[in-house]
Amino acid sequence: MKIYRTPDSCFANLPDYPFAPHYTEVASGDEQALQLHHVDEGLKSATPVLLMHGEPSWSFLYRKMIAGLVDKGHRAVAPDLIGFGKSDKPSEQSDYTYERHVAWMSDWLQKAGLERIVLFCQDWGGLIGLRLVAAFPERFAGVIVANTGLPTGSGFSEAFNAWLNFSQTVPLLPVGMIVNGGTVRDLSDAEVAAYNAPYPEEAYKAGARRFPALVPITPEHASVAENKAAWTVLEKFEKPFLTAFSDSDPVTRGGDAVFQARVPGAKGQPHTTIVGGGHFLQEDKPDECVAVIDAMIRALPK
């Protein structure tokens, strides 16, 4: 496995991202170690909020939410998935599988030693984060899902199919432009540049390029069985489970109903719709997302 590591100089002068880096070595699955980066801000004794990003973003997506959560007395932990942000980037698309992503993050979670976690997950942050909940339910005190899902091979939307085709055929994957296209507001030039920062060359984008093709949208896709097994755990998960999908995301629209119907912990929760939020609602409505997280934490049993 050939591994790329983005030079620190690429991350100089990021707007609103003054956070100290933290690194953990995780097993690659190929007799090597990978360096996985995460942000960890706020009191270590406070409830940890695990903020999991998706495709093709990184922990920069959560910068305003991190600051907002810390201001409210919480601990914000935001990892970069392998292939993204400041984490290592295996060079070949074949290096990336759904199950490897789950294994990498499972290794990281156990080494991080986080307990009584409140998870906030979006996009692939949910596809991986919910697998962590299913694997380690005792570590989680609550879950908030936003613009995500846990697919088991039962189909896809026209919007997702268009995104899949684009991602696999465009000669140069325009990461910053993609994120900007998934927001309601227009990102600044500096923000777009920050999303491009992890990828000084196209060769660094194998993970970002591969993700859309890994979504198990047909019965023949890998990880369908594993996701079905995860659902059996979630269907017994009685801790607080809240949906906070946005109103302007064509890819995941309606996906909140599945969680509300199938997860016991979703019953009686103050489910909400984030008004004015696109697919990347963290960019459009960070304060509203922080308020949802803060309310859940304050309602947890002491």
N, C-alpha and C positions, 0 to 999 in steps of 0.2 A: 504494500500500500504506500503510494507516494502521498505525502502530506504537505499542503501549503499552510503557511502561517503569515497572516497579514502583518506587515511591519507596523510598529507602534506609531510611526510618523504619519501613517494614513489617517489616524484618529485625532490628529492635532486640531485644536480649536473647534470642537463640535459644539453647536449651540445648545445650551441648557443641559449639558451632560458632563458635570464636573466630578463624576463618581470614581472612586478608587477601584481599580480592577482586582478581582480575586480569581485564582486559577486552581483547578482540580484536575488531576490526571485520572482518566477513565480508560478502561480496557477497550481497544479498538475492535476486538474480534478477529484481529489478524496479527497476533503476536507483537503488537506495538501498543504504546500508550498515546492517547490523544489529550490535548490540553483543552479543557472546557472552561470558558470564562463566565463569571456571573457578577452582578452588582449586589451588594448587601449593605443597605443603609438603614439607619434607625437603631433604636435600643435593642440589643440582643435579647433582652428579657421580654420584649413585646411579642405579641402574636405575629408570626411570620406570614406575610402575604406573598405567595408564590405567583409571580407574573410571567406567564408563558406566552411567547410570541409565536407567530407562524411564518408563512411564506409571503414574500421574500424579505421579511423585515428582520430586526434584531432588537436587543434590549433598548436601543435608542427609542424605539416606539413607545416605551413606558416612562420616558424621562420626566414628563410632567406629572404623571401619576405617582412616580416614586417620591418626588418632592412633596406632593400633596398628602400622601400617606404618612410620610415622616413628620410632616407638620401636625398631623392628628395623633401622633404618638405611637404609630405602628412601625413595624419592621418590614421593609420592602426588599424582596429577593428576586432578581430578574436574571435568569441564565440566558446565554446565547446557545442555541442548539448547535450541535456539530455541523459545520458547513456554513455557519452564519456568524456575523458580528466579529468579535475578538476571539472566538473559538477556532480550533484547528479545522482545516478544510481538506479532507481526502480528495484526491485529484480526479477520480473517475466516477461517473454516474453509477457504475455497478458497485461502487463501495457503499452506496446508500441503499438501505432497505428500511421499511417501516419497523421491522423487528429490531434492527440494529439501533435505530433512533430510540426505541423504547429501552433497549438494553443500556445504551449510553446514559440516558437520563436516569434510569433506575440506579445505576452505579453511582452517578453523581448525587442523587437524592440520599442514598444511604450514607455516603461519605460526608455529606453536608450535615447529617444528623438532625434535620428539621423535624419538629413534632408540632402537633396541634395547628396544622397549616390551614390557611384559607387560600384556596386556589382560585385565581382569576385567569381564564384561558380563552384564547381567540384563535380562529383559523387552525393551523396545525398544532398550535399550543393546546388545543382541545383534543385533537386526535391522539396526541402523545400524553398530555396531562391527565386525561381521563383513564388512560391505561395505567398511569401511575396510581391513581385513586383505586382502581380495581386491584392492583398488585399490592398496595400498602394502605388499605382503608383505615387502619388504625392510626396512621400518621396525619390524617386529614380531619379537621373540625368542621369544614364547610367548603362548598364549591359554588363558584359563579361562572356560568358558561355564557359566552358572548360571541355570536357570529361563528359558530363552530358546529361540529357534529361528531358522531362516532359511527361511520358508515359500515355496512355489512353486505355490500354487494347488490344493493337493491335499486341501483339507477343513479341518475344525475340530472342536473338541470341544464337547460340550453346555455345559460350563462357560464356554468362550469365547463361545459364542453368547448365553448369558445375560448375560454382561458387555457384549457388543456392544449388545444390545437396551437394557440399562439405561443405558449411557453415552450413547446417542443419543436417549433419550426422557425422562430425568429432567429436570425443569424447572431445578433448580439442582444442578450437579455438586459433590457433597460430597467434595472431594479428601482432606482429612484423614481423614474417615470411611472412604473407600475404602482408603487405605493401612493404617489400623488393622484393617480387615476382612481384609486380606491378610497379617496377621502372626499368629503363634501367641500371643505375649504381648500384653497390652493396653498400648497407648501411653499415656503420660501426657497430660494436658490440654495441657501446654506443647508436647509433641511433635506432637500433632494440630494445634495452632495453627501450628506451624512449617511444616507441609505446606500449610496454608491461606495462609501469609504472602505468597506470590508473587501472590496473586489478590485484591486489595482490592475488586474488583467482578467480577461474572459475565462481563463483556465481556473480561476478561483471559484467559479459559479456552478460547479458540478452539482453541489447539493441543492442550490436554489433551482437549478434547471430540472433536477430529478423529482422534486417533491410532488408536483401535480400528477405525474404518472404513477405515483405510489398510492394515491387515494383509492381504497378498495371499493370501486363503484360497480363492479360486476362480480358475479359469483366466482369467476375464474381468477380474480385478483388474489395475490398473496395477502395474508393477515385477516381475511374474512373470518376464519375460524377463531382466531385470537380475539378479534373484536366482539364476536358473538359471546365468547367466554367472559369478556369484560362486562358486557351487558348483563350477564347473569348476576354479577356482583353488584352492579349499579342498581339492579332491580330489587336489591335488598338493602341499599344504602339509605339509612334513615336520618342521617345528619342533615343540616340545612343545605339545600341544593336549589340555587336560584338561577333563573334565566334573565339575561339583560342584553337581548339582541337589539340592534339598531333598526331604525325604520327605513334605511336607504341602502340596503345591501341585497342586490338581486341574487347573489350566489347562495346565501344561507337563509333567505326569507322563509319563514314558516318552520324552521328547524327547532325553534324553542318548544313547540307543541309536543314533540316527541319526548323531550326530557320531562316536561310537566306531566305527561301521561304515564311514563314508565318508571320514574325514580320516586320511591316513597318519600324521600326527604324533600321533594318539591311540593308536596301537598301543603297548602296553607301558607306558602311563602309569598312575600310581596313582589312577585314577578313584575318586571318593568320593561318598557320599551324606551330605548335611548333615542329621543327625538333629535333629528338633525345630525345623526351619525351615519357615516358611510361604512364600508367594510372595515376600515381601520378606525373604529370609533375611538380608540385611544388618542388619535390625533385630533379628531373633531370635538370630542366631548370628554376630556380627561377629568374635569371636576365632577361631572355627573357620575362617571365610573368610580371615582374615589368615594363619593357619597354612598354609593351602593355597597361598596366594600366596608366602609366605616360602619354603616348601619348593621351589616351582618355581624361584624366582630362585636359590636356593643350588645347585640342580642344573644350572643353565645353564652351558655352556662359558664359561670365562673369556676 
